[in-house]
């Protein structure tokens, strides 16, 4: 039973890590798109303000869900370990 929980937690950690990299890749693609469009100081200021507004609305909630689920499932696995 211990091996199963360890494997489960490793898979859970990998899923959380994959979700984090997914969010990172989204931002990286935005940066590449901005670089292709060209850069002016006004564009950089506008992009910075847009990022501040949109990041809190899109990326932070995604990461909160990823880590909330990961923590909940880890605690559940720990409780199962204690019971069995």
N, CA, C and O of each residue as an XYZ file, in Angstrom:
336
protein
N       0.823     -1.201      0.000
C       0.000      0.000      0.000
C       0.861      1.257      0.000
O       0.509      2.246     -0.643
N       1.975      1.231      0.705
C       2.847      2.404      0.751
C       3.395      2.747     -0.622
O       3.506      3.922     -0.974
N       3.735      1.738     -1.390
C       4.269      1.977     -2.727
C       3.224      2.646     -3.608
O       3.547      3.532     -4.398
N       1.981      2.225     -3.474
C       0.911      2.817     -4.270
C       0.721      4.284     -3.966
O       0.515      5.087     -4.876
N       0.789      4.645     -2.688
C       0.625      6.048     -2.312
C       1.801      6.882     -2.808
O       1.617      8.005     -3.275
N       2.993      6.340     -2.707
C       4.173      7.066     -3.187
C       4.068      7.295     -4.696
O       4.359      8.387     -5.184
N       3.657      6.274     -5.422
C       3.503      6.419     -6.870
C       2.418      7.451     -7.181
O       2.582      8.282     -8.074
N       1.309      7.393     -6.440
C       0.231      8.358     -6.623
C       0.726      9.778     -6.395
O       0.417     10.673     -7.182
N       1.488      9.997     -5.332
C       1.991     11.334     -5.030
C       2.990     11.813     -6.073
O       3.034     13.001     -6.392
N       3.781     10.909     -6.598
C       4.725     11.279     -7.659
C       3.965     11.704     -8.913
O       4.317     12.697     -9.550
N       2.931     10.957     -9.262
C       2.108     11.309    -10.427
C       1.414     12.646    -10.186
O       1.331     13.479    -11.088
N       0.919     12.847     -8.971
C       0.253     14.100     -8.631
C       1.221     15.275     -8.738
O       0.861     16.330     -9.261
N       2.436     15.101     -8.248
C       3.449     16.147     -8.353
C       3.763     16.443     -9.816
O       3.905     17.603    -10.202
N       3.872     15.398    -10.622
C       4.162     15.589    -12.044
C       3.025     16.346    -12.728
O       3.278     17.188    -13.590
N       1.781     16.059    -12.355
C       0.641     16.760    -12.943
C       0.651     18.235    -12.557
O       0.380     19.095    -13.395
N       0.961     18.533    -11.302
C       1.036     19.929    -10.861
C       2.165     20.654    -11.586
O       2.012     21.808    -11.986
N       3.275     19.986    -11.752
C       4.402     20.575    -12.467
C       4.043     20.814    -13.934
O       4.395     21.850    -14.499
N       3.349     19.867    -14.546
C       2.935     20.026    -15.940
C       1.970     21.201    -16.082
O       2.056     21.957    -17.049
N       1.062     21.358    -15.139
C       0.140     22.492    -15.185
C       0.865     23.821    -15.070
O       0.509     24.796    -15.731
N       1.884     23.849    -14.223
C       2.673     25.067    -14.061
C       3.429     25.394    -15.349
O       3.484     26.551    -15.766
N       4.007     24.376    -15.972
C       4.712     24.603    -17.233
C       3.748     25.021    -18.340
O       4.118     25.795    -19.223
N       2.519     24.517    -18.299
C       1.521     24.923    -19.276
C       1.259     26.425    -19.176
O       1.232     27.125    -20.188
N       1.069     26.912    -17.955
C       0.851     28.353    -17.756
C       2.080     29.142    -18.206
O       1.947     30.211    -18.803
N       3.266     28.623    -17.925
C       4.506     29.279    -18.343
C       4.597     29.361    -19.869
O       5.002     30.383    -20.422
N       4.219     28.276    -20.535
C       4.291     28.255    -21.999
C       3.317     29.267    -22.621
O       3.620     29.876    -23.647
N       2.156     29.439    -21.997
C       1.215     30.435    -22.495
C       1.842     31.821    -22.464
O       1.741     32.575    -23.432
N       2.478     32.152    -21.372
C       3.124     33.462    -21.263
C       4.297     33.584    -22.220
O       4.528     34.648    -22.795
N       5.029     32.509    -22.391
C       6.163     32.536    -23.315
C       5.686     32.775    -24.746
O       6.327     33.511    -25.496
N       4.580     32.165    -25.125
C       4.032     32.383    -26.471
C       3.582     33.822    -26.656
O       3.740     34.376    -27.743
N       3.029     34.438    -25.630
C       2.650     35.846    -25.711
C       3.878     36.718    -25.949
O       3.845     37.637    -26.767
N       4.950     36.430    -25.238
C       6.172     37.212    -25.383
C       6.706     37.097    -26.806
O       7.113     38.095    -27.400
N       6.707     35.892    -27.351
C       7.188     35.703    -28.725
C       6.323     36.478    -29.716
O       6.838     37.075    -30.661
N       5.007     36.467    -29.497
C       4.107     37.197    -30.385
C       4.389     38.693    -30.318
O       4.385     39.380    -31.340
N       4.633     39.193    -29.113
C       4.940     40.619    -28.962
C       6.252     40.974    -29.648
O       6.361     42.035    -30.261
N       7.245     40.102    -29.552
C       8.533     40.367    -30.193
C       8.395     40.400    -31.712
O       9.066     41.187    -32.380
N       7.528     39.549    -32.259
C       7.334     39.528    -33.708
C       6.626     40.784    -34.209
O       6.850     41.226    -35.336
N       5.770     41.354    -33.361
C       5.023     42.540    -33.773
C       5.874     43.810    -33.773
O       5.512     44.796    -34.414
N       6.973     43.794    -33.078
C       7.812     44.980    -32.968
C       7.582     45.658    -31.631
O       6.541     45.479    -31.000
N       8.565     46.437    -31.206
C       8.509     47.005    -29.865
C       8.732     48.516    -29.926
O       9.706     48.990    -30.512
N       7.822     49.255    -29.317
C       8.018     50.685    -29.093
C       7.800     50.926    -27.607
O       7.150     50.118    -26.943
N       8.323     52.007    -27.081
C       8.120     52.262    -25.642
C       6.634     52.328    -25.254
O       6.255     51.870    -24.176
N       5.812     52.888    -26.116
C       4.383     52.961    -25.810
C       3.759     51.569    -25.794
O       2.899     51.278    -24.962
N       4.191     50.716    -26.709
C       3.687     49.343    -26.737
C       4.090     48.587    -25.475
O       3.299     47.821    -24.925
N       5.324     48.805    -25.020
C       5.797     48.129    -23.809
C       4.989     48.550    -22.591
O       4.646     47.715    -21.754
N       4.683     49.840    -22.484
C       3.889     50.331    -21.352
C       2.483     49.743    -21.404
O       1.962     49.279    -20.389
N       1.872     49.762    -22.583
C       0.529     49.214    -22.735
C       0.528     47.719    -22.427
O      -0.364     47.231    -21.733
N       1.503     47.001    -22.928
C       1.605     45.560    -22.686
C       1.804     45.269    -21.205
O       1.226     44.322    -20.671
N       2.615     46.075    -20.548
C       2.855     45.887    -19.118
C       1.573     46.080    -18.317
O       1.278     45.302    -17.410
N       0.820     47.110    -18.654
C      -0.447     47.349    -17.953
C      -1.464     46.243    -18.246
O      -2.185     45.803    -17.350
N      -1.516     45.801    -19.499
C      -2.419     44.707    -19.855
C      -2.042     43.426    -19.123
O      -2.910     42.688    -18.657
N      -0.746     43.170    -19.027
C      -0.289     41.960    -18.340
C      -0.677     41.993    -16.862
O      -1.120     40.988    -16.308
N      -0.509     43.142    -16.238
C      -0.865     43.253    -14.822
C      -2.346     42.965    -14.610
O      -2.723     42.334    -13.623
N      -3.173     43.419    -15.518
C      -4.613     43.196    -15.396
C      -4.985     41.751    -15.709
O      -5.755     41.132    -14.975
N      -4.442     41.218    -16.789
C      -4.866     39.893    -17.245
C      -4.207     38.754    -16.479
O      -4.802     37.685    -16.340
N      -3.009     38.957    -15.986
C      -2.314     37.885    -15.280
C      -3.065     37.475    -14.018
O      -3.200     36.289    -13.716
N      -3.542     38.461    -13.300
C      -4.274     38.149    -12.069
C      -5.605     37.477    -12.371
O      -6.126     36.734    -11.539
N      -6.154     37.726    -13.539
C      -7.440     37.141    -13.893
C      -7.320     35.769    -14.539
O      -8.269     34.987    -14.484
N      -6.183     35.455    -15.148
C      -6.079     34.188    -15.876
C      -5.080     33.212    -15.270
O      -5.446     32.081    -14.948
N      -3.846     33.619    -15.110
C      -2.819     32.666    -14.673
C      -2.907     32.319    -13.195
O      -2.759     31.154    -12.825
N      -3.140     33.294    -12.360
C      -3.175     33.038    -10.922
C      -4.309     32.077    -10.559
O      -4.074     31.142     -9.795
N      -5.523     32.265    -11.072
C      -6.576     31.302    -10.747
C      -6.264     29.880    -11.235
O      -6.580     28.903    -10.555
N      -5.650     29.773    -12.401
C      -5.284     28.444    -12.910
C      -4.293     27.773    -11.957
O      -4.451     26.603    -11.610
N      -3.282     28.513    -11.542
C      -2.301     27.929    -10.634
C      -2.900     27.639     -9.262
O      -2.539     26.650     -8.624
N      -3.809     28.492     -8.806
C      -4.468     28.216     -7.528
C      -5.260     26.915     -7.593
O      -5.227     26.126     -6.649
N      -5.963     26.684     -8.681
C      -6.705     25.431     -8.826
C      -5.762     24.239     -8.882
O      -6.014     23.219     -8.241
N      -4.699     24.356     -9.629
C      -3.743     23.253     -9.758
C      -3.193     22.867     -8.388
O      -3.202     21.692     -8.019
N      -2.719     23.849     -7.641
C      -2.099     23.543     -6.364
C      -3.125     23.200     -5.292
O      -2.808     22.429     -4.386
N      -4.320     23.730     -5.355
C      -5.364     23.360     -4.400
C      -5.736     21.895     -4.563
O      -5.860     21.161     -3.582
N      -5.912     21.481     -5.800
C      -6.237     20.077     -6.055
C      -5.083     19.174     -5.642
O      -5.302     18.116     -5.052
N      -3.868     19.583     -5.946
C      -2.704     18.774     -5.583
C      -2.579     18.645     -4.067
O      -2.308     17.554     -3.566
N      -2.769     19.720     -3.342
C      -2.675     19.666     -1.882
C      -3.798     18.802     -1.310
O      -3.560     17.985     -0.420
N      -5.018     18.979     -1.817
C      -6.140     18.182     -1.325
C      -5.897     16.690     -1.545
O      -6.098     15.885     -0.636
N      -5.467     16.327     -2.744
C      -5.219     14.917     -3.026
C      -4.047     14.372     -2.221
O      -4.060     13.204     -1.833
N      -3.036     15.195     -1.963
C      -1.915     14.761     -1.121
C      -2.383     14.506      0.305
O      -2.005     13.508      0.919
N      -3.205     15.407      0.828
C      -3.736     15.210      2.178
C      -4.646     13.989      2.243
O      -4.632     13.256      3.232
N      -5.430     13.769      1.204
C      -6.270     12.583      1.141
C      -5.429     11.315      1.141
O      -5.749     10.350      1.836
N      -4.367     11.319      0.371
C      -3.460     10.159      0.342
C      -2.829      9.948      1.708
O      -2.652      8.802      2.123
N      -2.485     11.006      2.414
C      -1.890     10.896      3.731
C      -2.891     10.309      4.731
O      -2.526      9.470      5.555
N      -4.147     10.746      4.660
C      -5.189     10.211      5.530
C      -5.402      8.726      5.246
O      -5.540      7.931      6.175
N      -5.430      8.353      3.977
C      -5.569      6.932      3.615
C      -4.395      6.157      4.179
O      -4.579      5.055      4.697
N      -3.216      6.696      4.093
C      -2.014      6.041      4.629
C      -2.146      5.835      6.140
O      -1.786      4.776      6.655
N      -2.656      6.836      6.845
C      -2.795      6.718      8.300
C      -3.851      5.678      8.679
O      -3.684      4.957      9.663
N      -4.924      5.597      7.914
C      -6.000      4.657      8.223
C      -5.593      3.228      7.907
O      -5.869      2.316      8.687
N      -4.950      3.028      6.790
C      -4.572      1.672      6.373
C      -3.202      1.388      6.811
O      -2.688      0.298      6.561
